[in-house]
Amino acid sequence: MSGRHDQVERRQIRRYRIRKRVSGTMERPRLSVFRSAKHIYAQLVDDDRGVTLAAVSSREGISPAGEGARKIALSSAVGRRLAELAKEKGIARACFDRGGYRYHGRVKALADGARAAGLEF
């Protein structure tokens, strides 16, 4: 067996390395991102209690606002919607967990959308 890892295994290794340092609390939950080929999912997690506080995905029929690439605009809309849910629950700050993905493209658009809607991280 060679010592090489495939793409999914490398992402899991990066994900575990990030999770060693990033943990969510009730006051500052972890904004966790998962990206598939078609959709993007984001949730606010309180790791102390092991509870998901809010979750949003592009499968929920969120319409992207503005022009540009469809998936990137949709990711930004998901970030804005998650920030709105967080505000409703009294959450103003979060720590960002990119899930082993590069901070680029759809992941960055989601983070920028959440920041634009008032979530701090």
C-alpha positions in Angstrom: 0.0 0.0 0.0 1.4 3.4 -0.9 1.5 6.2 1.6 -0.7 8.4 -0.5 -4.2 9.6 0.4 -7.0 10.3 -2.0 -8.7 13.7 -2.1 -11.4 12.8 0.5 -8.9 11.5 3.0 -6.7 14.6 2.7 -9.8 16.8 3.4 -10.6 14.6 6.5 -7.0 15.1 7.7 -7.3 18.9 7.3 -10.7 18.8 8.9 -9.4 17.0 12.0 -6.5 19.4 12.3 -8.8 22.4 12.2 -11.2 20.8 14.8 -8.4 20.3 17.3 -8.3 24.1 17.6 -11.9 25.3 16.8 -14.6 24.6 19.3 -18.0 26.2 19.7 -19.7 27.4 22.9 -23.2 28.7 23.6 -21.9 32.3 23.4 -19.7 31.7 20.4 -20.9 28.6 18.4 -18.9 27.0 15.7 -20.1 27.8 12.1 -19.5 24.5 10.4 -19.5 24.2 6.6 -20.1 21.2 4.3 -19.9 21.5 0.6 -21.1 18.9 -1.9 -20.9 19.1 -5.7 -24.4 20.7 -5.9 -25.2 22.1 -2.5 -23.7 23.8 0.5 -24.7 23.3 4.1 -23.9 25.4 7.2 -24.8 25.0 10.8 -24.1 26.7 14.2 -22.9 24.1 16.7 -22.5 24.3 20.5 -19.8 21.7 21.0 -20.0 21.9 24.8 -23.5 20.5 24.8 -23.3 18.7 21.4 -26.3 20.6 20.0 -27.0 22.2 16.6 -28.4 25.7 17.3 -29.3 26.6 13.7 -28.8 25.0 10.3 -29.3 26.1 6.7 -28.7 24.5 3.3 -29.0 25.4 -0.3 -31.6 22.7 -0.6 -34.1 24.7 1.3 -35.2 26.8 -1.7 -33.2 29.9 -0.9 -33.0 32.2 -3.9 -29.7 33.8 -4.6 -29.7 37.6 -4.7 -27.7 39.4 -7.4 -25.7 38.4 -10.4 -22.7 36.1 -10.8 -22.1 32.4 -10.6 -25.1 30.5 -9.4 -23.5 28.3 -6.7 -21.4 31.2 -5.3 -24.5 33.5 -5.1 -26.5 30.7 -3.5 -23.7 30.1 -0.9 -23.8 33.8 0.0 -27.5 33.6 0.4 -27.1 30.6 2.7 -24.6 32.6 4.8 -27.0 35.5 5.1 -29.9 33.2 6.1 -27.8 31.5 8.8 -26.8 34.9 10.2 -30.5 35.9 10.3 -31.3 32.7 12.2 -28.4 33.4 14.6 -29.7 36.9 15.3 -33.2 35.5 16.1 -31.5 33.2 18.7 -29.5 36.0 20.2 -26.1 34.9 18.7 -23.8 37.7 17.5 -20.5 35.9 17.3 -19.3 32.6 15.9 -16.0 30.8 15.1 -15.6 29.7 11.5 -14.9 26.0 10.7 -14.2 25.7 7.0 -14.5 21.9 7.2 -11.1 21.2 5.6 -12.0 23.1 2.4 -9.9 26.0 1.1 -11.2 29.4 2.1 -12.0 30.2 -1.5 -15.0 30.2 -3.8 -18.3 29.0 -2.2 -16.9 28.7 1.3 -15.6 32.2 1.2 -18.9 33.4 -0.3 -20.8 31.8 2.6 -18.6 33.5 5.2 -18.9 36.8 3.5 -22.7 36.5 3.3 -22.8 35.7 7.0 -20.6 38.7 7.9 -22.7 41.0 5.6 -25.8 40.0 7.6 -24.1 40.9 10.9 -22.5 37.7 12.2 -19.0 38.3 13.6 -16.1 36.0 13.2 
